[in-house]
Amino acid sequence: MTQITIKELAQRLNLSISTVSRALSDSYEISKATRDKVRALAQELNYTPNLYASGLRSQKSKTIAVIIPEILNNFFALAIDGIEEIAQENGYHVLIYLTHDDHLKEAAMVQHLLNGRVDGILMSVASGSNDTSHIAEFTKLQIPVVFFDRVCDGFNTIKIVTDDHRSGYNATSHLMERGCKKVAYLSLSKNLSIDQKRMDGYLEACQKYGLSPFIINCTQNDEENIRILTDALSIDKSIDGIFASVEKLAITTYEVCQQRGIEIPRQIKIVSFSNLRIASLLKPSLTTITQPAFEIGKQATIALFKALRNNTLFSENEEIVLPSILVERDSTAVR
């Protein structure tokens, strides 16, 4: 079967080739009615863009890079789904770069991308350092960068985030309203913007309820975190609530409680930021602050393509905040 071309689409719709091309790229210059009509015919005829040819004409690679700290966290898997949906609609490929939450690996990956060819970057930063000089190199090469979730405060661009401070406050308040008298906050890294905002919400709730804050500083190493949390619960047996800043620390808490025979939620209640699909299947099921991960990925990609279409960089800081929701399950039940 002969592959349908953009010229044939234009002829069938009695439109110019440039109009069809912009419609397929979701250009704001083309009306929604025309975009819908073009996409409907393209889908009907199984049209696929010639990415190589279009790249030569536009001197673009038709590729974006996504830099993330980890893939086991279900948040990033869902965000990538949102990213790919918008990228495919625009005829772009997506390259995934995994830093393993290591700042040095992140810097090396950035250097690799600077030597290669991508049109734009979507990024969730590693937790190891506040140094962002390597990211600033993208600006010198006129490559737009959009941050999502874990953002870089010293870099002017669009940042797609959730209401971490408010969610941290709500999570802590939820534990206290369920009868907890001493809630420990499990911090992953004070260098992370999300961690700091969640902690600030935790501290605000502690102040409101007149309780003393107790912060446990964890690491990227799971075995070390088991030791840290085991020591903390052994030394202070009055801890009856855990607020985990990320889901890996919630899983560690479950492991430690199982090892030490601590009953959840009777002896200790747990809430965590998490998009974990099996949260409802854990024993007991885990109360979570669930982020709109898929939508975050979509919005970040939409913002990036707007910059690519307009051939511009982001000169000012803009933060788009999407709401998270608290999903109450058995780990915070009153028993």
C-alpha positions in Angstrom: 0.0 0.0 0.0 1.4 3.4 -0.9 1.9 5.7 2.1 -0.3 8.7 2.1 1.5 12.0 1.9 0.8 15.4 3.4 0.4 16.7 -0.2 -2.5 14.2 -0.8 -4.1 15.2 2.5 -4.0 18.9 1.4 -5.5 18.0 -2.0 -8.4 16.0 -0.5 -9.2 18.8 2.0 -8.7 21.6 -0.5 -6.1 23.2 1.8 -2.5 24.3 1.3 0.2 22.0 2.4 1.5 24.5 4.9 -2.0 24.7 6.5 -2.2 20.9 6.8 1.3 20.8 8.3 0.5 23.4 10.9 -2.8 21.7 11.7 -1.0 18.4 12.3 1.4 20.2 14.6 -1.5 21.7 16.6 -0.5 25.2 15.7 -2.4 28.0 17.4 -2.5 29.8 14.0 -5.0 27.2 12.7 -8.6 27.1 13.9 -9.7 24.1 16.0 -12.3 23.2 13.4 -9.6 22.9 10.7 -7.2 21.0 13.0 -9.9 18.5 13.8 -10.8 18.1 10.2 -7.2 17.5 9.2 -6.6 15.1 12.0 -9.7 13.1 11.3 -8.7 12.5 7.7 -5.1 11.7 8.6 -6.4 9.1 11.1 -8.8 7.7 8.5 -6.1 7.3 5.9 -3.4 6.1 8.4 -1.2 9.1 7.6 2.2 9.0 9.3 4.6 12.0 9.0 8.0 11.6 7.3 10.0 12.7 10.3 13.3 12.6 8.4 12.1 14.8 5.6 10.4 17.3 7.8 13.5 17.4 10.0 15.6 18.3 7.0 13.2 21.1 5.9 13.0 22.6 9.4 16.5 21.9 10.5 15.0 20.3 13.6 15.6 16.8 14.9 11.9 16.2 15.7 13.2 14.8 19.0 12.8 15.9 22.6 14.7 14.6 25.6 13.1 13.7 29.0 15.5 13.7 32.0 14.1 12.0 35.1 15.7 10.7 38.4 14.0 7.3 38.5 11.5 5.1 36.7 10.4 2.8 39.5 8.4 5.6 41.0 5.0 5.3 39.2 4.7 9.1 39.1 7.3 9.3 36.4 5.9 6.4 34.4 2.5 8.2 34.3 4.2 11.5 33.4 6.0 9.9 30.5 2.7 8.6 29.2 1.4 12.2 29.2 4.6 13.4 27.5 4.5 10.8 24.8 0.8 11.5 24.0 1.6 15.2 23.2 4.9 14.4 21.5 3.3 11.9 19.1 0.5 14.3 18.2 3.3 16.7 17.1 5.3 14.1 15.2 8.1 14.0 17.7 10.3 11.2 19.1 11.0 11.1 22.9 14.3 10.0 24.4 14.3 9.1 28.0 17.4 9.7 30.2 17.6 8.2 33.7 19.9 9.9 36.2 19.2 7.5 39.1 18.9 10.6 41.2 22.6 11.3 40.8 23.7 14.9 40.2 27.0 13.9 38.5 25.1 11.5 36.1 22.7 14.3 35.4 25.5 16.7 34.5 27.1 14.1 32.2 23.8 13.5 30.5 23.3 17.2 29.9 26.8 17.4 28.4 25.9 14.5 26.1 22.7 16.3 25.0 24.7 19.5 24.4 26.9 17.6 22.0 24.0 15.9 20.3 20.8 17.2 18.7 17.5 17.6 20.5 15.0 20.4 20.0 13.9 20.7 23.6 14.2 19.3 27.1 11.7 18.2 29.7 13.4 17.7 33.1 12.9 16.6 36.7 16.1 17.3 38.5 18.3 15.0 40.6 18.5 15.6 44.4 22.2 15.7 44.8 23.1 19.4 44.5 21.8 22.9 44.1 24.4 23.6 41.3 22.5 24.2 38.1 25.3 25.6 35.9 25.2 22.6 33.6 21.5 23.2 32.9 22.2 26.8 32.0 24.2 25.6 29.0 21.0 24.7 27.2 20.1 28.4 27.1 23.4 29.3 25.3 22.4 26.8 22.6 18.9 28.2 22.3 17.4 24.9 23.5 14.2 25.4 25.6 13.9 23.6 28.9 10.7 22.9 30.9 10.8 21.5 34.4 8.2 19.3 36.0 7.7 18.1 39.6 11.3 18.5 40.7 12.2 22.0 39.5 15.2 24.2 39.5 14.4 27.5 41.2 17.4 29.4 39.8 16.4 28.9 36.1 13.8 31.0 34.3 11.3 28.8 32.5 7.9 27.2 32.8 7.6 24.8 35.8 4.8 22.4 36.1 4.3 21.4 39.7 1.7 20.4 42.3 0.6 22.2 45.4 3.3 20.5 47.5 3.0 22.9 50.5 -0.7 22.6 50.8 -0.6 18.8 50.3 2.1 18.5 53.0 0.0 20.5 55.4 -3.1 18.4 54.6 -1.2 15.1 54.9 0.1 16.1 58.4 -3.2 17.4 59.5 -4.9 14.2 58.4 -2.5 12.2 60.7 -3.1 14.5 63.6 -6.9 14.4 63.1 -6.6 10.6 63.3 -5.1 10.9 66.7 -1.4 11.0 66.1 0.6 12.8 68.8 4.1 12.6 67.3 4.4 12.6 63.5 7.8 12.1 61.9 8.5 13.6 58.4 10.7 11.4 56.2 12.9 13.7 54.1 14.7 12.5 51.0 16.8 15.6 50.3 16.7 19.2 51.4 18.1 20.2 48.0 14.8 19.2 46.3 12.2 21.9 45.9 9.4 19.4 46.4 10.9 18.1 49.6 11.3 21.6 51.0 7.8 22.6 50.2 6.3 19.4 51.6 8.3 19.9 54.7 7.2 23.5 55.1 3.6 22.3 54.9 4.4 19.6 57.6 6.0 22.3 59.9 3.0 24.6 59.4 0.6 21.8 60.5 2.8 20.9 63.5 2.7 24.5 64.6 -1.0 24.8 64.2 -1.7 21.6 66.3 1.0 22.5 68.9 3.1 19.5 68.2 6.9 19.3 68.1 8.2 18.5 64.6 10.5 15.4 64.1 12.4 15.2 60.8 14.2 12.0 59.8 16.7 12.6 57.0 16.9 9.7 54.6 19.1 8.8 51.7 18.9 7.3 48.2 20.1 3.9 49.6 17.2 1.6 50.6 19.3 -0.5 53.0 20.6 2.6 54.8 17.1 4.0 55.0 16.0 0.8 56.8 18.7 1.3 59.3 17.9 5.0 59.8 14.2 4.4 60.3 14.8 1.3 62.5 17.1 3.3 64.8 14.6 6.2 64.9 11.6 4.0 65.9 13.8 2.1 68.4 15.0 5.3 70.1 11.7 7.2 70.2 8.8 4.8 70.7 6.3 7.7 70.9 6.3 8.2 67.1 2.8 7.2 66.1 2.6 8.8 62.7 4.8 8.8 59.5 4.6 11.3 56.7 6.8 10.0 53.8 7.8 12.7 51.3 8.2 10.1 48.5 6.7 6.6 48.0 10.0 4.7 48.3 10.2 5.9 51.9 6.7 4.7 52.6 7.7 1.2 51.4 10.7 1.3 53.6 8.4 2.2 56.6 6.2 -0.8 55.8 9.3 -3.1 55.8 10.6 -1.8 59.1 7.2 -2.1 60.7 6.9 -5.6 59.6 10.4 -6.5 60.8 9.8 -4.9 64.2 6.2 -6.2 64.6 4.7 -2.7 64.6 1.1 -2.8 63.6 -0.2 -0.4 61.0 -2.4 1.6 61.7 -3.0 0.6 65.4 0.5 1.6 66.6 1.7 3.8 63.8 -0.2 5.5 60.9 1.4 6.3 57.5 0.6 8.7 54.7 2.8 9.2 51.7 3.1 11.1 48.4 2.6 8.3 45.9 1.0 7.4 42.6 1.7 3.7 43.4 -0.9 1.6 41.6 -0.8 -1.1 44.2 -1.3 1.3 47.1 -4.8 -0.1 47.6 -3.5 -3.6 47.6 -0.9 -3.2 50.3 -1.7 -4.7 53.8 -2.9 -2.4 55.1 -3.7 -0.2 52.1 -1.7 3.0 51.9 -3.2 6.5 52.4 -1.6 8.6 49.7 -1.3 12.2 48.4 -1.8 11.4 44.7 -0.5 13.8 42.1 -2.0 14.3 38.6 1.1 12.8 37.0 -0.3 12.2 33.5 -1.6 15.7 33.3 1.7 17.1 34.6 3.5 15.3 31.7 1.0 16.6 29.2 1.1 20.2 30.4 4.9 20.3 30.5 5.1 19.0 26.9 2.4 21.4 25.7 4.5 24.3 27.1 7.6 23.0 25.5 6.0 22.7 22.0 4.6 26.2 22.3 8.2 27.5 22.7 9.4 25.3 19.8 6.6 26.5 17.5 7.4 30.1 18.4 11.2 29.5 18.2 11.6 31.2 21.6 13.2 30.6 25.0 11.5 31.3 28.3 12.8 34.6 29.6 10.6 34.7 32.7 9.7 32.3 35.5 6.2 30.9 35.3 4.8 28.2 37.6 1.8 26.2 36.7 0.3 24.5 39.8 -1.9 21.5 39.5 -3.8 20.1 42.6 -3.1 16.8 44.3 -5.6 14.8 46.2 -5.5 12.9 49.5 -6.8 9.4 49.1 -7.6 8.0 52.5 -7.0 4.2 53.0 -6.5 1.8 55.9 -2.9 2.9 56.9 -4.5 6.0 58.6 -7.7 4.3 59.9 -8.7 4.8 63.5 -8.7 1.5 65.3 
